[in-house]
């Protein structure tokens, strides 16, 4: 089971120049960067975890800009969006940003996508809560066509792109892996239908993570897919030996530990604590 971090990068958190080497020196396989374009002050939509919304949601940097900066300070680290709010983004610009990052990083980009939870935020982008999962699917389909076709086009119910010339293509073929965020069972079902991976969060959806993984694999077999081709990445994994052991026994591919939006030694301590838990669980 691979070790990763989930992170909300901000102007006051650890810099890419310090974070990148620290991750690679400690053996982390990847980083998954969150996205929020803004947080409306109306705050009509409650936080998915309950209570006040953490300040880092208000302050997070653009994920593609941050990951590009991180790419210049790393060699092998995989660079993921975790997750990209494609329902709030123009698909052509998003395809361009992602393909450019994949090229500049030497083929290290992973495309984590989701439909989001903040209705106020998506409304400001002209997107409605109802129907957002269909919009996500079609925008990802349009992006995939731009990445893979010589003269891409897309004609869905919600997304329409005329034939075009689109370059650069991503370095990875056929395209960067697509990881679908979302709780069980809906998130798992969407990952099976059109993704390469699934990103659940502990404590959300029906049952434990181990139970969800078993059920997801059964769903994948019933849909005619090889269940082991769908990577499972636990977002906000706890640095808890018992939980990590449970995840590993369930066949989880990677755990992304929460890296707080803090600077310097405090961030480095969080990385060390995560890897200490991996070591204590015998997973490295």
HUSULUR-V223772 format. One record per residue. N is the residue number from 1. NEAR is the number of other ideal C-beta (glycine too) atoms within 8 Angstrom. D_FIRST is the distance of its C-alpha to the first C-alpha in Angstrom with 1 decimal. Layout:
BEGIN
[[N | NEAR | D_FIRST] [N | NEAR | D_FIRST]]
END
This chain:
BEGIN
[[1 | 10 | 0.0] [2 | 8 | 3.8] [3 | 15 | 6.7] [4 | 16 | 9.8] [5 | 15 | 13.2] [6 | 14 | 15.5] [7 | 12 | 19.1] [8 | 11 | 22.7] [9 | 11 | 24.5] [10 | 10 | 28.1] [11 | 5 | 31.1] [12 | 7 | 30.6] [13 | 14 | 26.9] [14 | 11 | 25.5] [15 | 7 | 26.7] [16 | 11 | 24.8] [17 | 7 | 26.3] [18 | 10 | 24.9] [19 | 13 | 21.6] [20 | 13 | 20.5] [21 | 10 | 21.0] [22 | 12 | 19.6] [23 | 13 | 16.2] [24 | 12 | 16.2] [25 | 6 | 17.7] [26 | 9 | 14.9] [27 | 8 | 12.1] [28 | 13 | 11.0] [29 | 9 | 10.0] [30 | 14 | 12.1] [31 | 17 | 14.6] [32 | 18 | 15.9] [33 | 14 | 19.5] [34 | 11 | 21.7] [35 | 11 | 25.2] [36 | 11 | 28.5] [37 | 8 | 31.7] [38 | 7 | 33.7] [39 | 11 | 34.3] [40 | 11 | 37.7] [41 | 4 | 39.8] [42 | 5 | 40.9] [43 | 8 | 37.6] [44 | 6 | 38.4] [45 | 8 | 34.8] [46 | 4 | 33.1] [47 | 8 | 29.7] [48 | 6 | 27.0] [49 | 4 | 25.9] [50 | 5 | 29.6] [51 | 4 | 31.8] [52 | 4 | 32.7] [53 | 8 | 30.7] [54 | 6 | 29.0] [55 | 7 | 30.8] [56 | 11 | 27.9] [57 | 10 | 28.3] [58 | 9 | 31.8] [59 | 11 | 31.0] [60 | 13 | 27.9] [61 | 9 | 28.5] [62 | 6 | 28.4] [63 | 13 | 24.8] [64 | 10 | 25.9] [65 | 8 | 28.2] [66 | 12 | 25.6] [67 | 16 | 22.9] [68 | 12 | 25.7] [69 | 9 | 26.7] [70 | 14 | 23.2] [71 | 12 | 23.0] [72 | 8 | 26.1] [73 | 10 | 24.4] [74 | 13 | 21.2] [75 | 4 | 20.6] [76 | 6 | 17.1] [77 | 14 | 15.5] [78 | 11 | 14.8] [79 | 15 | 17.3] [80 | 15 | 17.0] [81 | 14 | 19.5] [82 | 14 | 18.1] [83 | 13 | 20.5] [84 | 12 | 23.6] [85 | 14 | 26.6] [86 | 14 | 28.0] [87 | 13 | 30.7] [88 | 10 | 32.2] [89 | 11 | 32.1] [90 | 5 | 34.4] [91 | 13 | 32.4] [92 | 9 | 34.3] [93 | 8 | 33.6] [94 | 13 | 29.9] [95 | 13 | 29.6] [96 | 9 | 31.4] [97 | 9 | 29.3] [98 | 15 | 26.0] [99 | 13 | 27.4] [100 | 10 | 28.9] [101 | 14 | 25.7] [102 | 14 | 23.9] [103 | 10 | 26.9] [104 | 8 | 27.2] [105 | 12 | 23.5] [106 | 5 | 23.6] [107 | 9 | 21.5] [108 | 12 | 18.6] [109 | 15 | 19.3] [110 | 14 | 17.3] [111 | 14 | 19.6] [112 | 16 | 18.5] [113 | 13 | 21.6] [114 | 13 | 23.2] [115 | 10 | 26.6] [116 | 10 | 26.8] [117 | 5 | 28.5] [118 | 10 | 31.4] [119 | 9 | 34.4] [120 | 12 | 36.7] [121 | 16 | 34.5] [122 | 15 | 34.3] [123 | 11 | 38.0] [124 | 9 | 38.8] [125 | 10 | 37.3] [126 | 4 | 39.4] [127 | 9 | 36.6] [128 | 7 | 37.2] [129 | 7 | 34.7] [130 | 4 | 35.9] [131 | 8 | 34.8] [132 | 13 | 32.0] [133 | 9 | 29.4] [134 | 9 | 31.7] [135 | 13 | 32.4] [136 | 14 | 28.7] [137 | 11 | 28.4] [138 | 13 | 31.5] [139 | 14 | 30.8] [140 | 12 | 27.4] [141 | 12 | 29.4] [142 | 15 | 32.0] [143 | 14 | 29.5] [144 | 10 | 28.0] [145 | 12 | 31.5] [146 | 15 | 32.3] [147 | 15 | 29.3] [148 | 9 | 30.1] [149 | 7 | 33.8] [150 | 3 | 36.8] [151 | 7 | 38.9] [152 | 14 | 36.6] [153 | 10 | 38.0] [154 | 11 | 36.9] [155 | 5 | 39.1] [156 | 9 | 37.5] [157 | 5 | 39.1] [158 | 7 | 38.1] [159 | 12 | 37.1] [160 | 6 | 39.6] [161 | 13 | 39.4] [162 | 5 | 42.2] [163 | 5 | 41.7] [164 | 9 | 40.8] [165 | 4 | 39.8] [166 | 10 | 36.4] [167 | 4 | 35.0] [168 | 6 | 32.8] [169 | 8 | 30.3] [170 | 14 | 26.6] [171 | 8 | 25.7] [172 | 10 | 22.8] [173 | 5 | 24.2] [174 | 5 | 24.8] [175 | 11 | 23.4] [176 | 11 | 20.5] [177 | 10 | 17.8] [178 | 13 | 18.9] [179 | 19 | 16.7] [180 | 15 | 18.8] [181 | 13 | 18.7] [182 | 13 | 20.5] [183 | 8 | 20.6] [184 | 13 | 20.8] [185 | 10 | 22.7] [186 | 9 | 24.1] [187 | 15 | 21.1] [188 | 15 | 19.3] [189 | 9 | 22.6] [190 | 14 | 23.0] [191 | 15 | 19.6] [192 | 13 | 20.6] [193 | 8 | 24.1] [194 | 9 | 23.4] [195 | 12 | 19.9] [196 | 8 | 16.9] [197 | 16 | 14.4] [198 | 17 | 14.8] [199 | 18 | 14.4] [200 | 17 | 15.4] [201 | 9 | 16.3] [202 | 10 | 16.4] [203 | 3 | 20.0] [204 | 8 | 21.2] [205 | 9 | 22.3] [206 | 6 | 23.1] [207 | 7 | 21.2] [208 | 6 | 17.9] [209 | 12 | 14.6] [210 | 10 | 13.9] [211 | 9 | 17.5] [212 | 15 | 17.1] [213 | 12 | 14.2] [214 | 9 | 16.5] [215 | 12 | 19.4] [216 | 16 | 18.0] [217 | 12 | 17.3] [218 | 9 | 20.8] [219 | 12 | 22.2] [220 | 12 | 20.6] [221 | 9 | 22.2] [222 | 6 | 25.4] [223 | 8 | 25.4] [224 | 4 | 25.1] [225 | 9 | 21.7] [226 | 6 | 18.9] [227 | 10 | 16.4] [228 | 6 | 13.4] [229 | 7 | 14.7] [230 | 16 | 14.1] [231 | 11 | 10.8] [232 | 14 | 10.1] [233 | 17 | 9.5] [234 | 15 | 10.6] [235 | 12 | 13.4] [236 | 10 | 14.9] [237 | 14 | 12.3] [238 | 8 | 14.2] [239 | 9 | 13.7] [240 | 7 | 14.3] [241 | 8 | 13.1] [242 | 6 | 14.2] [243 | 10 | 12.6] [244 | 17 | 9.1] [245 | 10 | 9.7] [246 | 11 | 11.2] [247 | 14 | 8.5] [248 | 11 | 6.1] [249 | 7 | 9.5] [250 | 10 | 10.3] [251 | 9 | 7.8] [252 | 13 | 6.5] [253 | 9 | 5.1] [254 | 14 | 5.1] [255 | 13 | 7.2] [256 | 15 | 10.5] [257 | 14 | 12.6] [258 | 10 | 16.4] [259 | 12 | 18.2] [260 | 9 | 21.8] [261 | 13 | 24.6] [262 | 10 | 26.0] [263 | 8 | 27.2] [264 | 8 | 27.0] [265 | 5 | 26.2] [266 | 9 | 25.1] [267 | 16 | 22.3] [268 | 10 | 21.3] [269 | 8 | 21.3] [270 | 13 | 18.9] [271 | 14 | 16.4] [272 | 9 | 17.1] [273 | 9 | 16.8] [274 | 12 | 13.3] [275 | 13 | 12.1] [276 | 9 | 14.4] [277 | 12 | 12.7] [278 | 11 | 9.3] [279 | 9 | 11.7] [280 | 7 | 13.6] [281 | 10 | 10.9] [282 | 5 | 10.3] [283 | 10 | 6.7] [284 | 7 | 8.1]]
END
